[in-house]
Amino acid sequence: MATLIVGTDEFTLDDRLLEHVRFVTTQKLRRSESFLLTWSYPADQGSGRRSVWIHEGSTLHFRFTKQRIAHLNAEWLQHLLEASNSIRGLNLDDVPEPRSAAAAAEQPEGVGRRS
């Protein structure tokens, strides 16, 4: 699992998901665009939801457990970029299931799936 560090707070996410979030965040901040980033915690972490406001002044670190850079899925990136521009912001619980079998192999564990 990878870690998103915002200021002094650390958040655990799937490596592949965080790689996509890193790409979107970089694109947004290059254009001086702020956005809301939201995700839910699983029951074993106390449940609930967390939202953070990402802006140019944010101190961000992306720590990955895998040395290889994850393959970026263009469909996901498009969805994440569009969501980041919405009033709701980028909600990681709303990442859609990929349409193709090849893309399904790239789906991060626990993302876009509801129990």
Backbone hydrogen bonds, N-H to C=O, Kabsch-Sander energy under -0.5 kcal/mol:
donor,donor_aa,acceptor,acceptor_aa,energy
2,A,13,L,-2.7
3,T,63,R,-3.5
4,L,11,F,-3.2
5,I,3,T,-0.6
5,I,61,H,-3.1
6,V,4,L,-0.6
6,V,9,D,-2.4
7,G,5,I,-0.6
7,G,59,T,-3.2
8,T,6,V,-0.5
9,D,6,V,-2.2
11,F,4,L,-2.5
13,L,2,A,-2.3
18,L,14,D,-2.8
19,E,15,D,-2.1
20,H,16,R,-1.6
21,V,17,L,-2.4
22,R,18,L,-2.8
23,F,19,E,-1.8
24,V,20,H,-2.3
25,T,21,V,-3.0
26,T,22,R,-2.5
27,Q,23,F,-2.3
28,K,24,V,-2.6
29,L,25,T,-2.7
30,R,26,T,-2.0
31,R,27,Q,-0.9
31,R,28,K,-0.7
32,S,29,L,-1.4
33,E,28,K,-2.6
34,S,32,S,-0.5
35,F,54,I,-2.2
37,L,52,V,-2.8
38,T,90,L,-2.9
39,W,50,R,-2.1
41,Y,48,G,-2.7
45,Q,42,P,-2.0
46,G,43,A,-1.9
47,S,42,P,-2.1
50,R,39,W,-2.9
52,V,37,L,-2.6
54,I,35,F,-3.2
54,I,52,V,-0.6
55,H,53,W,-0.5
58,S,55,H,-2.1
60,L,58,S,-0.8
61,H,5,I,-2.2
63,R,3,T,-3.1
63,R,61,H,-0.6
64,F,62,F,-0.5
74,A,72,L,-0.6
77,L,73,N,-2.5
78,Q,74,A,-2.4
79,H,75,E,-2.1
80,L,76,W,-3.3
81,L,77,L,-2.8
82,E,78,Q,-2.4
83,A,79,H,-2.7
84,S,80,L,-2.2
85,N,81,L,-0.8
85,N,82,E,-0.8
86,S,83,A,-1.6
90,L,36,L,-2.8
91,N,89,G,-0.9
92,L,38,T,-3.2
92,L,90,L,-0.7
94,D,91,N,-1.9
95,V,92,L,-0.9
104,A,100,S,-1.7
105,A,101,A,-1.1
106,E,103,A,-1.5
107,Q,104,A,-1.3
111,V,108,P,-1.5
